[in-house]
Amino acid sequence: MKKELLKKEETEEIVCPRCEKEVIRDSVICPFCGFGILAWLEGEIDENGRSTK
């Protein structure tokens, strides 16, 4: 039970908009499809990978 609590506190997961799999929020890229999670979260790219700036 203690491991579950630590794991939940340490890792916040989001759903990748491209492949729709759960990934750790702090990931730079999605390990499943290579989508730029960090750039998307910072608003630099949209869910299709296109630049927003």
C-alpha positions in Angstrom: 0.0 0.0 0.0 2.9 2.4 0.8 4.3 1.8 -2.7 1.0 2.7 -4.3 0.8 6.0 -2.4 4.4 6.9 -3.3 3.9 6.0 -6.9 0.7 8.0 -7.1 2.3 11.1 -5.6 5.5 10.9 -7.7 3.9 10.3 -11.1 1.1 12.3 -12.6 -0.1 10.8 -15.8 -1.8 12.4 -18.8 -3.2 10.9 -22.0 -1.2 11.5 -25.1 -3.4 13.3 -27.7 -1.9 11.3 -30.6 -1.9 7.7 -29.5 -4.3 8.1 -26.5 -2.1 6.1 -24.1 -1.2 7.2 -20.6 2.2 8.7 -20.2 4.0 10.4 -17.3 3.4 14.2 -17.4 7.2 15.0 -17.1 8.0 13.0 -20.3 9.7 15.0 -23.0 8.3 12.7 -25.7 5.7 9.9 -25.7 7.5 6.6 -25.5 4.8 4.9 -27.6 4.5 7.3 -30.6 7.2 9.9 -30.3 4.9 12.9 -29.8 6.4 15.9 -28.1 4.5 15.9 -24.8 6.5 18.6 -23.2 6.2 21.0 -26.2 2.5 20.3 -26.3 2.0 21.0 -22.6 4.0 24.3 -23.0 1.7 25.3 -25.9 4.5 25.2 -28.5 2.7 22.6 -30.7 -0.9 21.5 -31.0 -2.3 17.9 -30.7 -1.3 17.3 -34.4 2.3 18.4 -33.8 2.0 21.7 -35.7 3.6 24.8 -34.3 1.3 27.2 -32.6 3.7 30.2 -32.7 
